[in-house]
Amino acid sequence: MRYAAFNALLSSLSEAQLTAPGVNGNWSVKDNIAHLSGWQRRQIARNEAVFQGIEIPNPTPGMSVDEINEMLYQQNKDRSLPDVLNEFHETARRVREDVERLTDEQLNTPIAWLNGHTLAEYIEGNSYGHYEEHTEIIQHWLARQSS
């Protein structure tokens, strides 16, 4: 449902609105979308590790969340809007498919290599909870634009 609401918000925006900087810092809506995809890619890797029963190393050891976010921004800021949107929809689809395949035990058992958190907690933070956070950011920016 939150994906649908976020997607509806994106669909209501013009290309100019999607690519204008200043939504949060220098980021555009497109940059926010690429950011979400980056975190979803990380989640897909975690999900796959759980499916395989293996532990995966942190892909960005020693980096703070802000540093990871900046890295994702730098990696994606020059990509085209269609490319960013396609990747977002694909990674969101993959996360949804993974959730359907994961067992309750896989979702809700604390995992040592996730610092004792459950996969469900990570999925929330990297998908539907993340959509809500960025929906609010974009809506706040839109409200500032109209005042």
URPEMO-V649364 format. One record per backbone hydrogen bond with DSSP energy under -1.0 kcal/mol. NH is the residue of the N-H (numbers start at 1). CO is the residue of the C=O. Records with the same first field share a line. If there is no record, write none. Layout:
BEGIN
NH->CO + CO
END
This chain:
BEGIN
5->1
6->2
7->3
8->4
9->5
10->6
11->7
12->8
13->10
18->14
19->15
20->16
23->27
27->24
30->18
32->28
33->29
34->30
35->31
36->32
37->33
38->34
39->35
40->36
41->37
42->38
43->39
44->40
45->41
46->42
47->43
48->44
49->45
50->46
51->47
52->48
54->49
63->60
68->64
69->65
70->66
71->67
72->68
73->69
74->70
75->71
76->72
77->73
79->76
84->80
85->81
86->82
87->83
88->84
89->85
90->86
91->87
92->88
93->89
94->90
95->91
96->92
97->93
98->94
99->95
100->96
101->97
102->98
107->103
108->104
109->105
111->117
114->111
115->112
116->111
117->114
120->107
122->118
123->119
124->120
125->121
126->122
129->124
131->127
132->128
133->129
134->130
135->131
136->132
137->133
138->134
139->135
140->136
141->137
142->138
143->139
144->140
145->141
146->142
END
